[in-house]
Amino acid sequence: APKRYWEETQNATKKVEAEKSSDESKQENTDKEKKTDPFPGDAPIPEERMKKFQRGNKLEVPAGTRLKLRETLTRSEAGSDLAQNQSARYDLLLTEDALEGEEDEDTCTISQEDIAEAVDITSGSKHLLLGGRRGHVTCIEWQTKNLMCEINVMETVQDIWLHSEAMFAVAQKKWLHIYDSSGVELHCIKKFNDVLRMQFLPYHFLLATASATGFLQYLDVSVGKEVAAIPTRCGRLDVMAQNPYNAVIHLGHPNGTVTLWSPNQKEPLVKMLCHRGGVRSLTVDKTGYMVTSGLDRKLKVYDIRAFKPLHSFFLPAGASCLSLSQRGLLSAATGDIVQMYRDACGGAPVTKPYMAHRVRGTVWGVGFCPFEDVLGVGHAEGFTSMIVPSGEPNFDALDMNPYRSTKQRQEWEVKALLEKVQPELISLDPGMLGKVDNATFEQKHKERVEAVGYDPLAHKKFKPRMRKRGRSSAGSVEKRKNKVAHEELK
Amino acid sequence: MKVKVLCRNPDDYVRETTRDIQRVPRNYDPTLHPFEVPREYTRALNATKLERVFAKPFVASLDGHRDGVNCIAKHSKSLSTVLSGACDGEVKLWNLSKRECLRSVQAHEGFVRGICSRFCGSSFFTVGDDKTIKQWKMGPPGYGLKEEPLNTILGKAVFTGIDHHQSEGTFATCGQTVDIWDELRSSPIRSFSWGVDSFSCVRYNPVETELLASCASDRSIILYDMRESTPLKKVIMKLKSNTLCWNPMEAYYFTCSSEDYNLYTYDMRCLDSPVRVHMDHVSAVLDVDYSPTGKEFVSASFDKTIRIFPKDGGHSREVYHTKRMQHVICVKWSADNKYILSGSDEMNIRLWKANASEKLGVLTAREKAALHYNQKLRDKFQHHPQVRRIARHRHLPRGIFRQKRELKEIKEAQTRKEQNVRKHSKPGSVPLVTEREKHVVTVVE
């Protein structure tokens, strides 16, 4: 039977003597009873995750810096450390898990039917825009299969969404047209003719078009003005991609080169030879990788930040369309087969595809649905959507929210327009604006000379006077002048 | 076969009812937020433009005086009460929140030269051209009673300024001498003079409460210790200074407003050269007052403008003027660090915001967060030429603008001439004198 407390107190006096002998062992017991936190402090954050949120290198305040500057620097450094820590810690809370495939199975043999049976998809509404070879333009909500509009322009078309689902641009045989989501023609822009490919730069509100006449044109869709028209002098431009990291337009050419363009320069920023034959298709990743496929039936991966080739694969049929997902999954269409490659960029060279699927006709275009595990494939017989684990699981609602309401969309539109990035800021390094301008003295001087029109620091060139008589010969005059020359410079 | 694909339940991402707030899941991954710097730069540019758009500093004008306002004093306890003395001898008490005059007293014959409130806020002192010091009750007189001073002291000469001790019943006046008075006595307990015939301003140090500083008409600033019988030391400058004000936070610094259009911040411990010269006014500076945070001060000038200077900045960050405001004689920074009061020649007291684009009234948490964010952005990109150009631009009246240009030309010419003289003299015979050293003649212990 359990003892009552009074029983214990009665025994306590007896116990005292016994305890005196075992005093030391008792102390140890009380220490154990005290609760101590086995993991004191904040949970450590993995190094890798911290690295993900690091912006720039850590600054070390140089010795001999003045107190005021030192304080400012250390404070700002502490602030950025805190931001990095907090966002890395917040990353733990992101609930949606990344995708995982199967184990010990040949993944590329699994058919789409099997996958479709195995999974269950319900998701927010997303809009899909389709343009047919014969001029059929449709926009539908692809999950509910609701038709938003359907028009037939009876010409070959290329089409693209603008900044929101309310407007899309259609490049028809002759001119560029802009329609709203119900199919009403809003604008016909005759300055943009014979457009073959288009890209929309969402943060700049720029529509970049590449035409059959070799012109690369930029249209500011917020004010409806042509920002730049660049004659590329590279012939017909039918391979185009944008770099989502720095909004530079990549163009592929029949001579195997890829050129990089910004609206501020009439010449290409970079011109790189990628293939022996013509470039068939190219796509650029947001982390700085470019994947190209050419008529030489090769698929090549380049690191755009360093302009270096990383891998090169040989595809027997050659890839006609390429697309990269948000998680870096590469899809390549060869004939009527769509192949998916995992870790094509960055990692070790890939030997076989992750998944493959044969569609009913020749593939004309592939595109990943953002924030979903879906790949849309347009082919000769119609449109097919495939389940491919590829999307970014956690979206940021302040940047891009697939579940936004009308009100949220309107608010987002106003904010996005207010912080529209000016086209002048497009350059290879988008972080350039935040760096210290360490222009050398020569550079500054050169700019000053250009601005002023003459060199204000230039000294008159020494011209010896032809004197026939007297002691002040040209040489001695020059010597005298040299004596005081350093004082003049002050 | 095991397949794992994204499967989102829309209910996790949209609000449950229309009365709920929208759900905003975040992901701070930098790759999801491209163009970080250009976008922030655009935001900073917008924030700077908006700041200039909303810069409407003028709040109210208090009219009622029948002559130019000569002095203003803050109430030591109540934020909304302000005292002002005019050139016709009238003293008015104002309620700032209602913007109305509470009470007017015909205090002196001739100018009211100085006014200050007692530390407890129950009474205030005035000095005037009629050689008297008067103590008045802060509250109105009883029903049917006449406005009568609590106490009147008749002095020997005209008093030009007064300041009260922080915590004791003593006060200091200046005139032909600097006198220390006990409130209960009718003659000064101490009287200082150092070969000077008149003083224009005397101020108690807010921290070392026994210390005083005064501006004298022989172009000097003199420091005193109330407990000693002789002054401590003085610095003589090229031109006379009109008023001075102690920095309330770092009370070893004081700033004086000078006749030579500049303000000088001195370190009390080392008067050899000022710590900083503040330029921008185009006429004599008449008054100066520190913000309670000690980070900025405001100055009033004969050029019809008031300017706000950072305590360690050589040029002003802000200039206020209106078409109707004439020579500004006195200026005060309110104790809540939000407003500035200026009294000018044309009989008005004007109330300004200390931060020109600040929104008045209660702010919601979101507004506050947005303001802080914008402030941070402006700080971050302040050195970019576009942002700096917009942030720096101030419209000036034509007269002041031209005068400023003229002064700039004069200064350039002087520097050029000095350089030429130096060039054509024996090396070392024309030494380089910094701007700070230029204006001090000597320090006398």
Interface residues (C-beta under 8 A of the other chain):
Chain A: K52 F53 R55 S87 Y90 D91 L94 E96 D97 L99 E100 G101 E102 E103 E105 I110 D114 I115 A118 V119 D120 I121 T122 S123 G124 Y203 P244 Y245 N246 A247 K286 T287 F371 E372 D373 I387 P389 G391 E392 P393 N394 F395 D396 A397 L398 D399 M400 N401 Y403 S405 Q408 L418 E419 K420 V421 Q422 L425 P430 G431 M432 L433 G434 E487
Chain B: M1 K2 V3 K4 V5 L6 C7 R8 N9 P10 Y13 V14 Q22 R23 V24 P25 R26 N27 Y28 D29 P30 T31 L32 H33 P34 F35 E36 V37 P38 R39 E40 Y41 T42 R43 N46 H384 K423
